[in-house]
């Protein structure tokens, strides 16, 4: 794929595609709603109560959930890949999402009515996983491949721990429908308030600090020689990635592969400049998850499948493709 | 100018790796100082300690008269540029790469200014890399890439430049080109320090040399002084031969030790 010379124009095009997906997601579903009625429902002039309910309480939260989670996980993927200079890394592959998921399950198992603390718990879990990855990366001086293997191990440990929690307290995650694979079914707007504010703020912060990511991609020694305190910067940026992942997991569950797939795709189009890459990945992630969710709830109408299943169907083969491509390059 | 005084350093987690024991030296302005020594003698460790990538266990290090411990990373980066031997090759354009040399002057969250871009163009010109400006880093040859890295160091506008094996992996023509460039940079006023493996190249281009052996300075002086001290066979296990051409220019080359 040829890189574009005008990455921001491409982002603008992506944003337009995002608006189109947004409109489609609001119109299409088990009950089709024409665009006119969607707008009427949005500005409070629709007289049909059931359409109001569908748009305002089912589809709007769902589309928002897809867009927030997609933007958050993709941006987290860009940050993690840049900071660790590792193209196979992502919040899912390194067990960051699983860490967040375990923390949410644990907190809700102990304090069943503390769902509003889910984002904080998810952040704590994600941060723990990130710090373990960082520790392995720095102290054990793990190679890029070893780090991914360590990440897979961390992911398995947290996933097993989540299962253990659910064994003792099966209804711990009663507030979620597809937590362990990830999905947006029945997400209430109340769960989206904090992520809806925090995710855009963090992404804007990352866009403003993107020069740091650019320099960190040049390798630890070069970054340090250009005046970055690499150790501190790694903790700050990976902390931001953990926060983004945690916020997404707090309402969407343990969604995989968005954070791996989207940054790769966007890097091929807009190049490695962190600012356009972050922007394109945030918008691209929002589009991808919303589009996949649209598929998830329309493919087998009136039944729907969790969006996490569709993401894994696309993401797993993509991950295998990346592994093969790296191996091929190595022997070029 | 960089001064080190009685510096001791090492890798805590890998005691087998080179450690420095009580090193003192001065790296003057306007001079190309070349550090030589066998593998594991502490050449790279010395550069990394000067940059504080590795903390010195004892001793003092001064960049332009300022104690290293009194500076933050950005202040160090404004005084001394460092080019490591190994680094990932980013898929970005050359001018963006060189622009990274302006990072130590960038305040949050400002964009690079026109002034920064003018400095980048000048740095590319000074490093004979102007024609590479629009190319991608991963498409360049090793020699071209080295010029770009040097241009980045020049854009950093520091008084001191440290380079770890800048000629390794380059073909011979590019090795000479790189050394000539370093020599010119030094002549223009910078304190220029390079770790080199090729003794012929080191003796041919250095203004001053430091010979490291097992973490200590065996000898420092001009190439002529180091040659006259006849320590090369003992330190490196090879003979160093000095010769000249009809124009009076001196050349050095190495050969296997000649056993009588």
Interface residues (C-beta under 8 A of the other chain):
Chain A: X85 X139 X208 X209 X211 X214 X215 X217 X218 X219 X221 X222 X224 X225 X226 X227 X228 X229 X271 X272 X273
Chain B: X13 X48 X51 X53 X72 X73 X74 X75 X76 X77 X78 X80 X81 X82 X83 X84 X86 X87 X88 X90 X91 X92 X96 X100 X101 X103 X104 X106 X108 X109 X156
